[in-house]
């Protein structure tokens, strides 16, 4: 099983990294980024290990999520493997996730 990141998800992770690099320090930013990447490794062997994402059920694409710290790693299974579609800060309004999901996934 292969892990694939959409441009949108990669940009979300980059924004998180840049925020913590500026507001805390590079070590904090790197640790958060590494923890998020490491959390996705379990999907290689267990792609259905996350719960269904209730805020995206209306899309009928079986989006699932993993939680790492304050972040939801949103993903779905695709023919090529597991597609990471977003990294979402759980401290935000969940309705924002629905708005973000309307953007193209690749």
C-alpha positions, -999 to +999 in steps of 0.1 A: +000+000+000+013+034-010+007+068+008+000+096-016-004+132-005-025+157-025-011+191-031-037+205-008-028+182+021+010+189+015+003+226+015-018+223+047+011+206+064+036+232+051+013+260+066+013+242+099+051+238+098+056+275+089+032+287+116+051+268+143+085+277+129+075+314+132+055+313+164+075+287+184+108+275+168+121+251+141+123+222+166+087+224+175+077+228+138+098+198+128+085+176+156+049+183+147+055+176+110+074+144+118+047+132+141+021+137+114+042+119+088+048+090+112+011+087+120+003+080+084+027+050+083+001+027+099-021+032+068+004+012+047-007-020+065-040-009+080-057+015+055-091+013+073-077+019+108-092+054+110-128+062+117-151+076+090-150+114+089-186+125+098-181+159+083-174+145+049-199+116+047-220+136+022-192+132-003-198+094-002-161+088-007-155+071+027-131+097+040-114+085+072-092+102+097-064+097+121-057+120+150-022+133+157-020+159+184-044+187+174-047+175+138-069+153+119-052+136+090-080+131+065-076+103+039-094+079+017-085+047-001-079+049-038-068+024-064-032+035-061-031+033-023-041+057+005-047+094-005-041+120+022-065+148+013-061+172+042-044+179+076-070+198+096-066+216+129-092+202+152-094+235+171-111+250+140-148+250+132-155+216+116-177+233+090-145+247+076-135+211+067-166+209+044-156+241+027-121+229+022-133+196+008-149+214-022-114+223-035-099+199-061-081+169-044-051+167-068 
